[in-house]
Amino acid sequence: MRRLNKFLVLFILLLFLLVGCRSNLLGGQAVIDWIDFVKWDGIQYEGIRSGILADEQFIGEKIGEVKFKVADNVTNSGYKIKNGDAAFHEKGTEIYSIEGNPDLLALKDKNTINGYSVYYARDKTNYRWHFKNVPIEKVNAIEIYQGYAPNSKMITEIQDTGKLNAFLKILSSSKENPNFIHEETIGDPAYFEIILYTGEPIAYQFDMQFDGETYFWHPGNTSILSSEFEAFIPN
């Protein structure tokens, strides 16, 4: 009897496994880690994670609205993305062109600095918003925000040429240290956003943190900033 019960239990477990596999093969529910995207007019645009809209003056005409928010609503890994779909924006979010840049889009977003999330056509242009792509000689203004949007607060604004050059020199001379582990005795590091304006529609945006001892940022790999950076952070 015990042997029969043992085989019965094994049979039931096997049956559950087979049903689970069949469910996945047929497109059953799954946790999907969506990238930030919007699809419009047959083109998939992806979020510019290190850039923001520099100024609302660059906004062109409204070309439509998001029709469907994919995240939280789609669990089928076989789902085919449709025109009007967006990963994280709610239905009805306004979509705009960006003047003079047919491969870029802007979506209204109250949770970002300057009020828009920006996207590039992945298959039509390369990602060009790394720190190494910044035209240093064209940077005409810098802003530093503290905290996370939408509750971030601008704490520093730089337009003086001498201060701009000094700030950019600190960024450019930061020391790469991918193995850096931040100090944890005081809790989570303070969080900042550095915005570099160049006169282009997309300003460059990079996060920076301070753990009570060290300023560090992520232009690629984690890099350590000189203590001179402290002069640009108000007490």
C-alpha positions as semicolon CSV with decimal commas, in nm:
position;residue;x (nm);y (nm);z (nm)
1;M;0,000;0,000;0,000
2;R;0,284;0,241;0,089
3;R;0,452;0,165;-0,240
4;L;0,127;0,231;-0,426
5;N;0,082;0,563;-0,245
6;K;0,438;0,661;-0,330
7;F;0,381;0,598;-0,700
8;L;0,051;0,786;-0,684
9;V;0,221;1,093;-0,536
10;L;0,494;1,080;-0,799
11;F;0,232;1,046;-1,073
12;I;0,043;1,352;-0,948
13;L;0,365;1,559;-0,927
14;L;0,459;1,455;-1,281
15;L;0,112;1,549;-1,401
16;F;0,146;1,901;-1,250
17;L;0,486;1,945;-1,414
18;L;0,350;1,843;-1,753
19;V;0,055;2,080;-1,721
20;G;0,290;2,364;-1,622
21;C;0,519;2,301;-1,918
22;R;0,221;2,289;-2,153
23;S;0,096;2,618;-2,015
24;N;0,433;2,785;-2,082
25;L;0,453;2,638;-2,432
26;L;0,108;2,773;-2,513
27;G;0,196;3,122;-2,391
28;G;0,093;3,102;-2,027
29;Q;0,155;3,369;-1,767
30;A;0,510;3,483;-1,701
31;V;0,689;3,768;-1,526
32;I;0,831;3,981;-1,807
33;D;1,111;4,233;-1,755
34;W;1,006;4,494;-2,014
35;I;1,250;4,748;-2,154
36;D;1,125;5,108;-2,175
37;F;0,975;5,134;-2,524
38;V;0,696;5,281;-2,732
39;K;0,592;5,158;-3,076
40;W;0,459;5,409;-3,324
41;D;0,395;5,398;-3,699
42;G;0,555;5,054;-3,722
43;I;0,878;5,167;-3,551
44;Q;0,995;5,063;-3,206
45;Y;1,147;5,345;-3,001
46;E;1,349;5,280;-2,685
47;G;1,403;5,508;-2,389
48;I;1,710;5,732;-2,378
49;R;1,815;5,643;-2,023
50;S;2,097;5,900;-2,010
51;G;1,911;6,189;-2,167
52;I;1,617;6,424;-2,109
53;L;1,438;6,684;-2,319
54;A;1,649;6,999;-2,291
55;D;1,361;7,243;-2,331
56;E;0,995;7,237;-2,431
57;Q;1,079;7,464;-2,726
58;F;1,208;7,152;-2,905
59;I;0,869;6,982;-2,890
60;G;0,703;6,943;-3,231
61;E;0,349;6,845;-3,315
62;K;0,141;6,597;-3,121
63;I;0,135;6,280;-3,330
64;G;-0,083;6,059;-3,112
65;E;-0,142;5,897;-2,777
66;V;-0,044;5,572;-2,609
67;K;-0,315;5,314;-2,672
68;F;-0,205;5,040;-2,433
69;K;0,030;5,005;-2,136
70;V;0,204;4,668;-2,164
71;A;0,366;4,639;-1,818
72;D;0,126;4,506;-1,552
73;N;-0,122;4,408;-1,824
74;V;0,062;4,150;-2,037
75;T;0,198;3,826;-1,893
76;N;0,214;3,627;-2,216
77;S;0,577;3,611;-2,327
78;G;0,458;3,554;-2,683
79;Y;0,273;3,887;-2,699
80;K;0,334;4,078;-3,023
81;I;0,392;4,450;-2,967
82;K;0,143;4,670;-3,155
83;N;0,138;5,030;-3,272
84;G;0,048;5,253;-2,979
85;D;0,187;5,014;-2,718
86;A;0,418;5,153;-2,450
87;A;0,598;4,962;-2,177
88;F;0,534;5,193;-1,882
89;H;0,316;5,484;-1,997
90;E;-0,057;5,485;-1,932
91;K;-0,315;5,482;-2,208
92;G;-0,377;5,839;-2,326
93;T;-0,019;5,963;-2,266
94;E;0,055;6,222;-2,535
95;I;0,324;6,146;-2,794
96;Y;0,514;6,429;-2,967
97;S;0,771;6,463;-3,241
98;I;1,096;6,649;-3,166
99;E;1,176;6,935;-3,404
100;G;1,433;6,844;-3,667
101;N;1,479;6,490;-3,533
102;P;1,258;6,237;-3,714
103;D;1,416;5,947;-3,525
104;L;1,319;6,082;-3,182
105;L;0,994;6,097;-2,986
106;A;0,891;6,265;-2,660
107;L;0,617;6,145;-2,425
108;K;0,460;6,356;-2,154
109;D;0,596;6,237;-1,820
110;K;0,551;6,424;-1,491
111;N;0,808;6,195;-1,328
112;T;1,102;6,328;-1,529
113;I;1,303;6,650;-1,517
114;N;1,162;6,897;-1,774
115;G;0,844;6,691;-1,808
116;Y;0,908;6,450;-2,095
117;S;1,059;6,106;-2,150
118;V;1,256;6,082;-2,474
119;Y;1,295;5,787;-2,713
120;Y;1,505;5,698;-3,017
121;A;1,426;5,470;-3,314
122;R;1,636;5,167;-3,227
123;D;1,667;5,033;-3,583
124;K;1,725;5,369;-3,751
125;T;1,988;5,537;-3,535
126;N;2,258;5,442;-3,285
127;Y;2,246;5,518;-2,913
128;R;2,459;5,829;-2,881
129;W;2,405;5,963;-2,530
130;H;2,697;5,811;-2,342
131;F;2,935;6,046;-2,162
132;K;3,198;5,973;-2,427
133;N;2,956;6,123;-2,683
134;V;2,917;6,455;-2,501
135;P;3,056;6,743;-2,713
136;I;3,240;6,897;-2,417
137;E;3,314;7,221;-2,602
138;K;2,939;7,279;-2,653
139;V;2,829;7,238;-2,291
140;N;2,678;7,577;-2,201
141;A;2,493;7,497;-1,879
142;I;2,495;7,235;-1,604
143;E;2,229;7,156;-1,345
144;I;2,253;6,928;-1,043
145;Y;1,939;6,787;-0,886
146;Q;1,918;6,604;-0,556
147;G;1,670;6,323;-0,493
148;Y;1,452;6,116;-0,720
149;A;1,203;6,267;-0,966
150;P;0,932;6,386;-0,937
151;N;1,050;6,504;-0,594
152;S;1,402;6,599;-0,699
153;K;1,521;6,955;-0,634
154;M;1,773;7,157;-0,832
155;I;2,056;7,252;-0,597
156;T;2,319;7,384;-0,840
157;E;2,307;7,571;-1,172
158;I;2,630;7,653;-1,356
159;Q;2,664;7,886;-1,656
160;D;2,991;8,067;-1,584
161;T;3,253;7,949;-1,834
162;G;3,528;7,902;-1,575
163;K;3,308;7,697;-1,344
164;L;3,175;7,494;-1,637
165;N;3,528;7,402;-1,742
166;A;3,629;7,312;-1,386
167;F;3,323;7,092;-1,341
168;L;3,370;6,914;-1,674
169;K;3,738;6,855;-1,593
170;I;3,637;6,676;-1,272
171;L;3,395;6,455;-1,465
172;S;3,645;6,379;-1,741
173;S;3,923;6,290;-1,496
174;S;3,713;6,057;-1,278
175;K;3,880;5,723;-1,204
176;E;3,708;5,407;-1,321
177;N;3,661;5,153;-1,042
178;P;3,404;4,884;-1,132
179;N;3,478;4,699;-0,805
180;F;3,397;4,997;-0,583
181;I;3,163;4,921;-0,291
182;H;3,007;5,224;-0,131
183;E;3,013;5,291;0,243
184;E;2,699;5,150;0,409
185;T;2,733;5,265;0,770
186;I;2,516;5,574;0,713
187;G;2,250;5,400;0,503
188;D;2,173;5,455;0,136
189;P;2,394;5,706;-0,049
190;A;2,255;6,049;-0,135
191;Y;2,134;6,050;-0,496
192;F;2,192;6,327;-0,753
193;E;2,127;6,386;-1,123
194;I;2,377;6,578;-1,337
195;I;2,231;6,745;-1,648
196;L;2,462;6,871;-1,925
197;Y;2,307;7,111;-2,177
198;T;2,469;7,156;-2,519
199;G;2,205;7,344;-2,718
200;E;2,075;7,017;-2,862
201;P;1,718;6,889;-2,804
202;I;1,842;6,608;-2,580
203;A;2,044;6,707;-2,273
204;Y;2,276;6,449;-2,121
205;Q;2,170;6,307;-1,784
206;F;2,388;6,104;-1,545
207;D;2,331;5,987;-1,191
208;M;2,584;6,057;-0,915
209;Q;2,589;5,938;-0,554
210;F;2,760;6,027;-0,228
211;D;2,801;5,774;0,052
212;G;2,932;6,020;0,313
213;E;3,292;5,973;0,206
214;T;3,305;5,932;-0,172
215;Y;3,131;6,086;-0,472
216;F;3,084;5,831;-0,749
217;W;2,895;5,810;-1,076
218;H;2,830;5,580;-1,372
219;P;2,946;5,718;-1,711
220;G;2,999;5,353;-1,806
221;N;3,155;5,153;-1,530
222;T;3,139;5,297;-1,180
223;S;3,391;5,581;-1,147
224;I;3,521;5,782;-0,851
225;L;3,503;6,160;-0,858
226;S;3,764;6,390;-0,708
227;S;3,687;6,545;-0,369
228;E;3,694;6,878;-0,558
229;F;3,342;6,792;-0,665
230;E;3,225;6,886;-0,315
231;A;3,266;7,254;-0,400
232;F;2,965;7,229;-0,634
233;I;2,732;7,076;-0,374
234;P;2,571;7,326;-0,133
235;N;2,599;7,241;0,237
